[in-house]
Amino acid sequence: MDNYVKTDSQIQRDDENSTDDFLVSQELEQFPIWYNPELCEIYTKNPSENAINKLIKISEVLGARVQGDDGESYPLTP
């Protein structure tokens, strides 16, 4: 995650929390993401559509996938 954060100017460490907490700042909003290095997972809570789209972009770079609380994968396929 550290290497990715260095390449994405929209993501900054959340200095008020742990070293695995980050803030994503986009034009319309700011939202937190939390990284669990033991599981290699990134989390957020109640993401907007813009936040989900950002997480999808991150996952494409990292070769990962985006999954919701109910096991649904994003992007959703019809």
Rosetta silent file (secondary structure, phi, psi, omega in degrees, C-alpha in Angstrom):
SEQUENCE: MDNYVKTDSQIQRDDENSTDDFLVSQELEQFPIWYNPELCEIYTKNPSENAINKLIKISEVLGARVQGDDGESYPLTP
SCORE:     score description
SCORE:     0.000 S_00000001
   1 L     0.000  -38.133 -179.319    0.000    0.000    0.000 S_00000001
   2 H   -57.785  -41.904  179.982    2.848    2.399    0.783 S_00000001
   3 H   -64.541  -40.124  178.960    4.164    2.185   -2.775 S_00000001
   4 H   -65.082  -44.762 -178.192    0.728    2.897   -4.214 S_00000001
   5 H   -57.193  -35.491  179.080    0.154    5.864   -1.902 S_00000001
   6 H   -64.453  -23.402 -176.675    3.379    7.433   -3.187 S_00000001
   7 H   -99.023   -7.433 -175.230    1.948    7.414   -6.726 S_00000001
   8 L  -118.464  107.095 -176.798   -1.563    8.732   -5.964 S_00000001
   9 L   -69.408  -12.934  178.521   -1.761   12.398   -4.990 S_00000001
  10 L   -81.121  -10.879 -177.236   -5.386   11.966   -3.850 S_00000001
  11 E  -113.523  128.682  178.003   -4.333    9.711   -0.952 S_00000001
  12 E  -131.468  151.158  173.364   -2.553   10.992    2.135 S_00000001
  13 E   -61.804  143.340  174.805   -1.786    9.428    5.498 S_00000001
  14 L   -90.010   93.078 -173.628   -4.279   10.308    8.194 S_00000001
  15 L   -62.991  -17.280  179.572   -1.808   11.758   10.686 S_00000001
  16 L   -82.574   -6.275 -178.908   -4.458   11.881   13.403 S_00000001
  17 L  -129.207 -153.559 -174.774   -4.724    8.074   13.397 S_00000001
  18 L   -77.704  171.903  179.756   -2.484    5.061   12.777 S_00000001
  19 L   -70.416   -9.887  178.764    0.101    4.643   10.025 S_00000001
  20 L  -103.834   14.090  177.503   -2.371    2.364    8.231 S_00000001
  21 E  -108.485  136.529 -176.357   -5.112    5.017    8.037 S_00000001
  22 E  -134.500  158.964  173.154   -5.456    7.194    4.965 S_00000001
  23 E  -119.978  132.074  175.564   -7.661    9.964    3.612 S_00000001
  24 E  -103.263  123.659 -179.583   -8.729   10.096   -0.006 S_00000001
  25 E  -113.460  114.621  175.530   -9.442   13.628   -1.207 S_00000001
  26 L  -114.770  174.746 -177.738  -11.407   14.001   -4.400 S_00000001
  27 L   -54.525  -45.516 -171.749  -13.071   17.066   -5.891 S_00000001
  28 L   -96.148  -13.182 -174.867  -16.456   16.398   -4.315 S_00000001
  29 L  -163.262  168.064  172.649  -15.572   14.577   -1.118 S_00000001
  30 E  -130.298  136.654  178.593  -13.040   13.205    1.291 S_00000001
  31 E  -144.143  153.407 -179.250  -13.296    9.707    2.741 S_00000001
  32 E   -86.689  151.012  165.080  -11.151    7.437    4.914 S_00000001
  33 E  -132.405  144.585 -179.212   -9.608    4.130    3.960 S_00000001
  34 E  -120.115  134.498 -178.036   -7.997    1.764    6.414 S_00000001
  35 E  -107.425  130.462  174.753   -5.323   -0.748    5.434 S_00000001
  36 E  -107.467  100.713 -176.041   -4.912   -4.089    7.196 S_00000001
  37 L   -65.983  -26.735  179.232   -1.364   -5.241    6.323 S_00000001
  38 L   -67.581  -36.615 -179.685   -1.924   -8.701    7.828 S_00000001
  39 L  -101.496   -7.514 -175.146   -4.801   -9.409    5.430 S_00000001
  40 L    55.848   46.830 -178.985   -3.645   -7.058    2.650 S_00000001
  41 E  -125.320  147.683  176.448   -7.106   -5.487    2.633 S_00000001
  42 E  -114.218  136.535 -178.578   -8.343   -1.921    2.346 S_00000001
  43 E  -125.194  156.479  165.730  -11.588   -0.879    4.006 S_00000001
  44 L  -149.128  175.266 -178.102  -13.941    2.072    4.070 S_00000001
  45 L  -127.568  134.495  177.475  -17.407    2.625    5.473 S_00000001
  46 L    49.017   56.567 -176.046  -20.594    3.642    3.649 S_00000001
  47 L   -71.333  143.514  172.264  -18.826    4.578    0.404 S_00000001
  48 L   -75.899  174.293  176.656  -20.448    6.878   -2.107 S_00000001
  49 H   -62.287  -39.405  177.493  -20.506    5.980   -5.783 S_00000001
  50 H   -63.057  -40.192  179.364  -17.428    8.205   -6.281 S_00000001
  51 H   -65.807  -42.174  178.229  -15.611    6.398   -3.457 S_00000001
  52 H   -61.318  -43.406  178.977  -16.457    2.988   -4.953 S_00000001
  53 H   -61.773  -38.507  177.453  -15.147    4.140   -8.330 S_00000001
  54 H   -65.533  -43.320  178.938  -11.899    5.293   -6.687 S_00000001
  55 H   -63.096  -36.126  176.645  -11.536    1.947   -4.906 S_00000001
  56 H   -63.133  -43.234  178.272  -12.078    0.163   -8.233 S_00000001
  57 H   -62.671  -42.698  177.482   -9.256    2.229   -9.779 S_00000001
  58 H   -61.283  -44.393 -177.217   -6.968    1.412   -6.850 S_00000001
  59 H   -64.088  -34.622  178.758   -7.823   -2.283   -7.125 S_00000001
  60 H   -63.971  -40.977  179.438   -7.002   -2.331  -10.837 S_00000001
  61 H   -68.290  -40.118 -176.339   -3.507   -0.997  -10.140 S_00000001
  62 H   -84.928   -4.766 -177.274   -2.957   -3.386   -7.227 S_00000001
  63 L    68.629   36.905 -176.643   -4.394   -6.427   -9.024 S_00000001
  64 L  -117.386 -171.472  176.235   -7.085   -6.697   -6.368 S_00000001
  65 L  -135.069  158.840  178.545  -10.881   -6.670   -6.255 S_00000001
  66 E  -106.134  129.014 -177.633  -13.509   -4.554   -4.547 S_00000001
  67 E  -133.101  136.513  178.135  -16.045   -6.403   -2.438 S_00000001
  68 L   -84.635  174.238 -178.814  -19.011   -5.115   -0.439 S_00000001
  69 L   -60.340  -27.644 -178.513  -20.153   -6.228    3.004 S_00000001
  70 L   -95.862   13.037  177.389  -22.614   -8.680    1.472 S_00000001
  71 L    87.912   -0.361  179.837  -20.001  -10.332   -0.741 S_00000001
  72 L   -71.934  142.525  179.125  -20.938   -8.426   -3.886 S_00000001
  73 E   -99.255  148.487  177.489  -18.082   -7.602   -6.240 S_00000001
  74 E  -119.552  143.356    3.412  -17.582   -4.254   -7.914 S_00000001
  75 L   -69.975  148.981  178.111  -18.010   -3.154  -10.569 S_00000001
  76 L   -68.630  138.834  177.720  -21.445   -4.730  -10.461 S_00000001
  77 L  -108.580  135.495 -178.161  -22.254   -6.756  -13.543 S_00000001
  78 L   -68.551    0.000    0.000  -25.830   -6.836  -14.869 S_00000001
